[in-house]
Amino acid sequence: MEQHKIESSFISELRTDIYLAANRQLEVRSYARDLNGKEYIKNIYEFADLLPCKPV
Protein backbone atom coordinates (compact mmCIF):
# COMPACT_ATOMS: atom_id res chain seq x y z
CA MET A 1 0.00 0.00 0.00
CA GLU A 2 2.91 2.31 0.70
CA GLN A 3 4.17 1.78 -2.86
CA HIS A 4 0.86 3.15 -4.21
CA LYS A 5 0.60 5.87 -1.54
CA ILE A 6 -2.62 4.43 -0.08
CA GLU A 7 -3.32 4.99 3.60
CA SER A 8 -4.48 1.85 5.39
CA SER A 9 -7.23 3.86 7.12
CA PHE A 10 -8.98 4.19 3.71
CA ILE A 11 -9.40 0.41 3.35
CA SER A 12 -12.25 -1.34 5.15
CA GLU A 13 -11.63 -4.88 3.85
CA LEU A 14 -8.82 -6.89 2.23
CA ARG A 15 -9.30 -10.46 1.01
CA THR A 16 -7.45 -13.00 -1.13
CA ASP A 17 -9.27 -15.93 -2.74
CA ILE A 18 -7.44 -18.98 -4.07
CA TYR A 19 -9.45 -21.48 -6.11
CA LEU A 20 -9.34 -23.99 -8.94
CA ALA A 21 -10.71 -22.44 -12.16
CA ALA A 22 -12.82 -24.24 -14.75
CA ASN A 23 -9.67 -24.87 -16.81
CA ARG A 24 -8.20 -26.64 -13.73
CA GLN A 25 -5.57 -23.96 -13.15
CA LEU A 26 -4.95 -22.35 -9.81
CA GLU A 27 -6.39 -18.80 -9.66
CA VAL A 28 -5.48 -16.15 -7.10
CA ARG A 29 -7.63 -13.03 -6.86
CA SER A 30 -7.17 -10.14 -4.45
CA TYR A 31 -10.03 -7.91 -3.28
CA ALA A 32 -10.00 -4.55 -1.50
CA ARG A 33 -12.95 -2.42 -0.41
CA ASP A 34 -12.57 1.27 0.43
CA LEU A 35 -14.54 3.24 3.01
CA ASN A 36 -17.03 4.33 0.30
CA GLY A 37 -17.87 0.69 -0.44
CA LYS A 38 -16.12 0.54 -3.82
CA GLU A 39 -14.54 -2.86 -4.46
CA TYR A 40 -11.27 -3.33 -6.35
CA ILE A 41 -10.41 -6.75 -7.81
CA LYS A 42 -7.05 -7.88 -9.18
CA ASN A 43 -6.02 -11.27 -10.53
CA ILE A 44 -2.53 -12.19 -9.36
CA TYR A 45 -0.26 -14.07 -11.74
CA GLU A 46 3.21 -13.15 -10.49
CA PHE A 47 3.28 -15.84 -7.78
CA ALA A 48 3.53 -18.71 -10.28
CA ASP A 49 6.85 -20.18 -11.36
CA LEU A 50 7.12 -20.07 -15.12
CA LEU A 51 9.75 -22.80 -15.20
CA PRO A 52 9.52 -26.19 -13.52
CA CYS A 53 11.51 -26.59 -10.32
CA LYS A 54 14.71 -28.59 -10.62
CA PRO A 55 15.49 -31.11 -7.87
CA VAL A 56 18.36 -30.03 -5.61
N, CA, C and O atoms as CSV, one atom per row, in Angstrom:
chain,resi,resn,atom,element,x,y,z
A,1,MET,N,N,0.820,-1.183,0.000
A,1,MET,CA,C,0.000,0.000,0.000
A,1,MET,C,C,0.872,1.259,0.000
A,1,MET,O,O,0.525,2.272,-0.606
A,2,GLU,N,N,2.002,1.171,0.687
A,2,GLU,CA,C,2.912,2.314,0.696
A,2,GLU,C,C,3.408,2.634,-0.707
A,2,GLU,O,O,3.553,3.802,-1.069
A,3,GLN,N,N,3.669,1.590,-1.499
A,3,GLN,CA,C,4.166,1.776,-2.864
A,3,GLN,C,C,3.191,2.597,-3.707
A,3,GLN,O,O,3.610,3.359,-4.578
A,4,HIS,N,N,1.883,2.439,-3.449
A,4,HIS,CA,C,0.860,3.153,-4.212
A,4,HIS,C,C,0.324,4.376,-3.471
A,4,HIS,O,O,-0.644,5.004,-3.900
A,5,LYS,N,N,0.967,4.699,-2.356
A,5,LYS,CA,C,0.601,5.871,-1.542
A,5,LYS,C,C,-0.868,5.808,-1.091
A,5,LYS,O,O,-1.611,6.785,-1.191
A,6,ILE,N,N,-1.257,4.637,-0.597
A,6,ILE,CA,C,-2.618,4.432,-0.078
A,6,ILE,C,C,-2.533,4.284,1.432
A,6,ILE,O,O,-1.784,3.450,1.940
A,7,GLU,N,N,-3.293,5.087,2.140
A,7,GLU,CA,C,-3.318,4.988,3.599
A,7,GLU,C,C,-4.206,3.820,4.019
A,7,GLU,O,O,-5.309,3.650,3.499
A,8,SER,N,N,-3.722,3.029,4.952
A,8,SER,CA,C,-4.482,1.854,5.385
A,8,SER,C,C,-5.826,2.231,6.015
A,8,SER,O,O,-6.741,1.409,6.037
A,9,SER,N,N,-5.958,3.440,6.518
A,9,SER,CA,C,-7.225,3.864,7.118
A,9,SER,C,C,-8.333,4.032,6.075
A,9,SER,O,O,-9.505,4.132,6.438
A,10,PHE,N,N,-7.979,4.065,4.782
A,10,PHE,CA,C,-8.978,4.193,3.715
A,10,PHE,C,C,-9.578,2.850,3.307
A,10,PHE,O,O,-10.582,2.813,2.596
A,11,ILE,N,N,-8.971,1.747,3.750
A,11,ILE,CA,C,-9.400,0.406,3.349
A,11,ILE,C,C,-10.213,-0.227,4.470
A,11,ILE,O,O,-9.763,-0.288,5.615
A,12,SER,N,N,-11.413,-0.697,4.135
A,12,SER,CA,C,-12.254,-1.335,5.147
A,12,SER,C,C,-12.158,-2.858,5.101
A,12,SER,O,O,-12.488,-3.524,6.082
A,13,GLU,N,N,-11.709,-3.421,3.970
A,13,GLU,CA,C,-11.634,-4.877,3.845
A,13,GLU,C,C,-10.557,-5.260,2.832
A,13,GLU,O,O,-10.440,-4.638,1.777
A,14,LEU,N,N,-9.778,-6.278,3.157
A,14,LEU,CA,C,-8.824,-6.892,2.228
A,14,LEU,C,C,-9.075,-8.392,2.257
A,14,LEU,O,O,-9.310,-8.968,3.319
A,15,ARG,N,N,-9.024,-9.025,1.085
A,15,ARG,CA,C,-9.304,-10.458,1.010
A,15,ARG,C,C,-8.544,-11.043,-0.169
A,15,ARG,O,O,-8.378,-10.377,-1.191
A,16,THR,N,N,-8.084,-12.274,-0.039
A,16,THR,CA,C,-7.447,-12.998,-1.131
A,16,THR,C,C,-8.139,-14.343,-1.276
A,16,THR,O,O,-8.229,-15.102,-0.311
A,17,ASP,N,N,-8.626,-14.643,-2.467
A,17,ASP,CA,C,-9.271,-15.927,-2.745
A,17,ASP,C,C,-8.354,-16.762,-3.624
A,17,ASP,O,O,-7.785,-16.259,-4.593
A,18,ILE,N,N,-8.214,-18.036,-3.285
A,18,ILE,CA,C,-7.440,-18.982,-4.074
A,18,ILE,C,C,-8.380,-20.133,-4.420
A,18,ILE,O,O,-8.984,-20.732,-3.531
A,19,TYR,N,N,-8.503,-20.440,-5.706
A,19,TYR,CA,C,-9.450,-21.478,-6.110
A,19,TYR,C,C,-9.000,-22.146,-7.403
A,19,TYR,O,O,-8.112,-21.650,-8.096
A,20,LEU,N,N,-9.610,-23.257,-7.711
A,20,LEU,CA,C,-9.343,-23.987,-8.937
A,20,LEU,C,C,-10.345,-23.524,-9.988
A,20,LEU,O,O,-11.554,-23.667,-9.803
A,21,ALA,N,N,-9.846,-22.971,-11.089
A,21,ALA,CA,C,-10.705,-22.439,-12.157
A,21,ALA,C,C,-11.274,-23.578,-12.999
A,21,ALA,O,O,-10.879,-24.734,-12.844
A,22,ALA,N,N,-12.192,-23.246,-13.877
A,22,ALA,CA,C,-12.823,-24.239,-14.752
A,22,ALA,C,C,-11.808,-24.951,-15.639
A,22,ALA,O,O,-12.006,-26.109,-16.008
A,23,ASN,N,N,-10.719,-24.261,-15.982
A,23,ASN,CA,C,-9.670,-24.872,-16.809
A,23,ASN,C,C,-8.661,-25.659,-15.962
A,23,ASN,O,O,-7.615,-26.076,-16.460
A,24,ARG,N,N,-8.984,-25.855,-14.688
A,24,ARG,CA,C,-8.201,-26.644,-13.728
A,24,ARG,C,C,-6.858,-25.999,-13.383
A,24,ARG,O,O,-5.928,-26.681,-12.953
A,25,GLN,N,N,-6.764,-24.683,-13.572
A,25,GLN,CA,C,-5.567,-23.961,-13.155
A,25,GLN,C,C,-5.857,-23.232,-11.852
A,25,GLN,O,O,-6.992,-22.844,-11.576
A,26,LEU,N,N,-4.823,-23.057,-11.070
A,26,LEU,CA,C,-4.953,-22.345,-9.809
A,26,LEU,C,C,-5.108,-20.852,-10.076
A,26,LEU,O,O,-4.304,-20.263,-10.799
A,27,GLU,N,N,-6.130,-20.242,-9.501
A,27,GLU,CA,C,-6.387,-18.803,-9.660
A,27,GLU,C,C,-6.240,-18.128,-8.306
A,27,GLU,O,O,-6.690,-18.653,-7.287
A,28,VAL,N,N,-5.607,-16.961,-8.301
A,28,VAL,CA,C,-5.477,-16.150,-7.096
A,28,VAL,C,C,-6.037,-14.770,-7.419
A,28,VAL,O,O,-5.614,-14.124,-8.378
A,29,ARG,N,N,-6.985,-14.333,-6.616
A,29,ARG,CA,C,-7.635,-13.033,-6.856
A,29,ARG,C,C,-7.637,-12.256,-5.537
A,29,ARG,O,O,-7.993,-12.787,-4.485
A,30,SER,N,N,-7.238,-11.010,-5.619
A,30,SER,CA,C,-7.175,-10.143,-4.449
A,30,SER,C,C,-8.304,-9.112,-4.519
A,30,SER,O,O,-8.597,-8.561,-5.580
A,31,TYR,N,N,-8.922,-8.866,-3.375
A,31,TYR,CA,C,-10.033,-7.913,-3.276
A,31,TYR,C,C,-9.699,-6.863,-2.216
A,31,TYR,O,O,-9.101,-7.173,-1.186
A,32,ALA,N,N,-10.091,-5.628,-2.482
A,32,ALA,CA,C,-9.996,-4.547,-1.499
A,32,ALA,C,C,-11.277,-3.735,-1.593
A,32,ALA,O,O,-11.819,-3.539,-2.680
A,33,ARG,N,N,-11.756,-3.266,-0.451
A,33,ARG,CA,C,-12.953,-2.418,-0.409
A,33,ARG,C,C,-12.576,-1.149,0.352
A,33,ARG,O,O,-12.020,-1.214,1.448
A,34,ASP,N,N,-12.888,0.013,-0.247
A,34,ASP,CA,C,-12.569,1.269,0.431
A,34,ASP,C,C,-13.722,1.689,1.339
A,34,ASP,O,O,-14.759,1.027,1.388
A,35,LEU,N,N,-13.532,2.786,2.051
A,35,LEU,CA,C,-14.544,3.245,3.006
A,35,LEU,C,C,-15.850,3.659,2.344
A,35,LEU,O,O,-16.889,3.697,3.003
A,36,ASN,N,N,-15.815,3.973,1.042
A,36,ASN,CA,C,-17.029,4.332,0.304
A,36,ASN,C,C,-17.769,3.104,-0.222
A,36,ASN,O,O,-18.835,3.241,-0.823
A,37,GLY,N,N,-17.221,1.907,-0.006
A,37,GLY,CA,C,-17.872,0.686,-0.444
A,37,GLY,C,C,-17.459,0.217,-1.830
A,37,GLY,O,O,-17.953,-0.808,-2.299
A,38,LYS,N,N,-16.564,0.941,-2.498
A,38,LYS,CA,C,-16.122,0.536,-3.823
A,38,LYS,C,C,-15.151,-0.633,-3.692
A,38,LYS,O,O,-14.227,-0.603,-2.879
A,39,GLU,N,N,-15.381,-1.675,-4.515
A,39,GLU,CA,C,-14.537,-2.861,-4.459
A,39,GLU,C,C,-13.562,-2.870,-5.634
A,39,GLU,O,O,-13.931,-2.559,-6.767
A,40,TYR,N,N,-12.325,-3.227,-5.349
A,40,TYR,CA,C,-11.269,-3.333,-6.355
A,40,TYR,C,C,-10.847,-4.793,-6.413
A,40,TYR,O,O,-10.617,-5.416,-5.377
A,41,ILE,N,N,-10.745,-5.342,-7.625
A,41,ILE,CA,C,-10.409,-6.749,-7.811
A,41,ILE,C,C,-9.208,-6.848,-8.736
A,41,ILE,O,O,-9.147,-6.169,-9.762
A,42,LYS,N,N,-8.250,-7.698,-8.371
A,42,LYS,CA,C,-7.047,-7.876,-9.182
A,42,LYS,C,C,-6.669,-9.356,-9.203
A,42,LYS,O,O,-6.494,-9.974,-8.153
A,43,ASN,N,N,-6.547,-9.915,-10.398
A,43,ASN,CA,C,-6.020,-11.267,-10.525
A,43,ASN,C,C,-4.507,-11.195,-10.332
A,43,ASN,O,O,-3.860,-10.254,-10.792
A,44,ILE,N,N,-3.957,-12.181,-9.657
A,44,ILE,CA,C,-2.529,-12.194,-9.363
A,44,ILE,C,C,-1.900,-13.362,-10.098
A,44,ILE,O,O,-2.279,-14.516,-9.900
A,45,TYR,N,N,-0.934,-13.045,-10.948
A,45,TYR,CA,C,-0.262,-14.071,-11.738
A,45,TYR,C,C,1.213,-14.194,-11.370
A,45,TYR,O,O,1.836,-15.210,-11.677
A,46,GLU,N,N,1.776,-13.195,-10.728
A,46,GLU,CA,C,3.213,-13.149,-10.493
A,46,GLU,C,C,3.718,-14.221,-9.545
A,46,GLU,O,O,4.921,-14.479,-9.514
A,47,PHE,N,N,2.846,-14.855,-8.771
A,47,PHE,CA,C,3.279,-15.836,-7.783
A,47,PHE,C,C,3.743,-17.133,-8.435
A,47,PHE,O,O,4.514,-17.881,-7.834
A,48,ALA,N,N,3.288,-17.412,-9.652
A,48,ALA,CA,C,3.531,-18.707,-10.281
A,48,ALA,C,C,4.925,-18.785,-10.883
A,48,ALA,O,O,5.402,-17.830,-11.496
A,49,ASP,N,N,5.572,-19.924,-10.704
A,49,ASP,CA,C,6.852,-20.175,-11.359
A,49,ASP,C,C,6.591,-20.474,-12.824
A,49,ASP,O,O,5.728,-21.291,-13.147
A,50,LEU,N,N,7.315,-19.832,-13.702
A,50,LEU,CA,C,7.121,-20.065,-15.124
A,50,LEU,C,C,7.912,-21.274,-15.603
A,50,LEU,O,O,7.598,-21.863,-16.638
A,51,LEU,N,N,8.943,-21.641,-14.842
A,51,LEU,CA,C,9.755,-22.801,-15.203
A,51,LEU,C,C,9.591,-23.874,-14.129
A,51,LEU,O,O,9.425,-23.554,-12.952
A,52,PRO,N,N,9.637,-25.134,-14.524
A,52,PRO,CA,C,9.518,-26.194,-13.520
A,52,PRO,C,C,10.698,-26.161,-12.554
A,52,PRO,O,O,11.811,-25.791,-12.928
A,53,CYS,N,N,10.447,-26.543,-11.334
A,53,CYS,CA,C,11.510,-26.590,-10.319
A,53,CYS,C,C,12.439,-27.764,-10.617
A,53,CYS,O,O,11.996,-28.847,-10.998
A,54,LYS,N,N,13.728,-27.525,-10.435
A,54,LYS,CA,C,14.709,-28.586,-10.616
A,54,LYS,C,C,15.039,-29.184,-9.246
A,54,LYS,O,O,15.209,-28.445,-8.276
A,55,PRO,N,N,15.132,-30.500,-9.159
A,55,PRO,CA,C,15.494,-31.107,-7.867
A,55,PRO,C,C,16.889,-30.660,-7.440
A,55,PRO,O,O,17.774,-30.477,-8.275
A,56,VAL,N,N,17.074,-30.490,-6.162
A,56,VAL,CA,C,18.362,-30.030,-5.614
A,56,VAL,C,C,19.229,-31.214,-5.274
A,56,VAL,O,O,20.352,-31.042,-4.800
